[in-house]
Amino acid sequence: MNSIQKAQLKEELTKQLISLSTSSGASCSNFLDITKKQNDEMSAWHKAIMRITQAIRGLNEYSTFFVATIFLSAYEINYVSTLDRVCFLYIKNGHDLYDSLHNKFAKNFDDIGKLNTFVKFQFLKEHGLSILVRENDNELRNKIAHLDFSIESEGKIRVRNDIINVSERLVELYDFVTDANLAYAEAQDNLTADLKRRTEELLRKTEELKNIHK
């Protein structure tokens, strides 16, 4: 994710957070509480994966298999959780995310977690967030999950006729999630600043009304 993409993502997330806080302060507070818990859980995994990616050196076939399973975990826990948080923000803002498998609209984190990743991809694309969609990583995740690969060489696996450096893909995925979460954190900082500005404006107007009626 380059700097322009990160800035665009931060701007869009800021807009959604401020919109939620403006339309429903209670919903915004509930959203932040839920996502904070989810973020704390994801952060622990993210730090563990960071240590693993930094420690990857001189891989043999056993450690390559291990890295492949770590990629699977990173995808499921870090990347998908990032998507879920963004999807949740949008449905809290009134955007419909339809679960065709259960014939209902997703309303909460549990509902979103049960959705096929393809459905989340389509939802994000429809809302101008294609930047978050990593279809190649989804394909690799499926191959690893179904053990549809073989160890080729140090840090690399073979999927059909393609040789994939899974250790590099793990690092790339980690960097992407880091950038996405940084954009989200900065958007939350923008929300805090906006709430402070609105509170100060309200206090100023209240003080003016008091002075008028003295």
N, C-alpha and C positions, 0 to 999 in steps of 0.2 A: 504494500500500500504506500503510494508516494505521498508527499506533503500536501498536494492539491486534493487528493482523494480523502486524506484524513481531515482536512479543513472542511470539505463538503459534508462528510459524515458528521462531524461535530456540529456543523450549522444545522443540519436536518434534525439531529437528536435534540439539540437545544430548542428548536422550534416546537418539537413534539412535547418536550417536558414543560415548557412555558405554557403551551396550549392546555395541557392537562391541569396545571396548577391554576390557570385562569378560569377554566370551566368548572373545575371541582377540586377545591383544596383538599377535601377529605380523600378523594380518589388518588390524588397525587401523593399524599402522605402515606396511604396504604401501599401504593406502588413502590415508593422508596423503601419502606420497611421490608417488603417482600424481597425486593431486588438486593437489598443490603445483605440479608441472610444468604441469598444465593451467591452473591459476589464473594462473601467471606469463605464459603465452601469451595468455590471455584479457585480462589486465590491460593489456597493451600496446594491444590493440585498443580496450579500454574507454576508455583515456585519449585515444586518437585520436578516437573518436566524441564524447567530451566536448568536445574542442576544436572539432569541427565544429558541434555543437549550439549552442555558445556564439557561434559566428561567423555563424550564420544571420541575415542581414539583407537586406532589399530583394531578395527572390528574383525572378528572371525564369524563363522557361520552361526554359532550359538548366540553371540551378542547381536548379530544382525537380526535374527529371529526375535530377540528381546526388544530391539528398537522398533521392529514392525508392530509388536503388541503395544508398545508405548505410543506409537503413532495412532493406533486404534483408540487408546484411552484418551489421548489428547484431543482427538476429533470428537469423541462422544462427550467428554466432560467439559473441555474448555471451549472448543469451537461451537458445538451445538448449543451449549448453555448461553453463549454470547448471542446466537441467533434467537433463542427463546426469549431472552430479556428484551431484545429489540421488538420482537413480535408482540410481546406482552404490552409494551409501551403503546404500540399502535392500536391494539384492541381496546386498551383503556381509554384511548382517545376516540373511540367510536368506529374504528375500521373493522370490517367483518372478515374473520378468518374462518372459513368453513371446513369442517371435518366431514368429508364425504363418507368415510368409513363408518362413522357412528351417526351420520345424518344429523349433525348439530353444529352450532357455532362454538368455537373455542372461547371460553370466558375467563380462564385462569391459567396459572402455570402448569397445573397437572394436565389440563386439556391440551395445551401446546406440546407438552412433553410426549404425548401419545401420538402426535401427528407424524406422518411420514415426512422425512426431510425434504422430499421433492415438493410437497405442499408448502412448506415454509419457504423454499426457494422461490416458488411461483409468487407467493404473497409478497416477498421482499422485492422481487423484480417489478411487480405491479405498482409498488410504492416508491419506485426510483432508487432502490437500494441494491442494485445488481452487484455493487462493489463488495457486498458481504457474501455473495454466492461463490462457493468454491466447488464447482462440479467435478473437477479432476480429483480433488481430495476425497470427494464423496465416492467416486468410482474406486479409488485406491482403498478407501475404508472398507468397501463391500468385498473387494478381493481378499483383503487380509482377514476380515471377519469370517469368510467362508473358506479360508485356507487355500484359496485358489492362486497360489504362487509358489515359487521355489527359490531357494537361496542361490544366488548367482556368484557373488564374490563379496569381499569385505564391504559391508554397508549397502549392498545392492541386492535387489530381488528381481526375478523374472516374472512378468505377468503376460502370458501368451508370448508374443514376439517382442515385447518391450522390456528393456532393462531400466529399472527405476532405482535411483539412489534414495532409498527410504530414509537414510539419516539426514540427507539434505532437505528432503520434503518435511521431515519432522521439524527441523530448524525453521524452515519457511513458514510452516503453520504456526509455530510458536510466535514468530515475529509478527505475523498477521494478527493473531489474537491479541498480542500485546498492544499493537497500534489501535485496534478496534476498541479495546478496553480503555486506552488512554483517551481516545476521542469521547467515549462515553463519560469518563470521569471529568473531563474538561467541560462537557455539556452540563453536567450536574453543577459544576462550579458556576457556570453561566446562569443556571437556574437560581442558585443561591444569591448571586449578585442581583438578579432581577427581582427576587422576592424582597431583598433588602431595599432596593430602590422603590418598589411599590409601597412598602411599609413606611418608609420615610416620607413619601409623597402623601400618603393617607394621614400621617401624623401632622404634616404641614397644613393640609387642608382643614383638619380638625381644629388646629390652633387658630387658623384664620377665622373659622366660623365662631369660635369662642370670642375672639376679639370683636367681631361684628356685633354680637349680641350682648356685649358688655354695657 
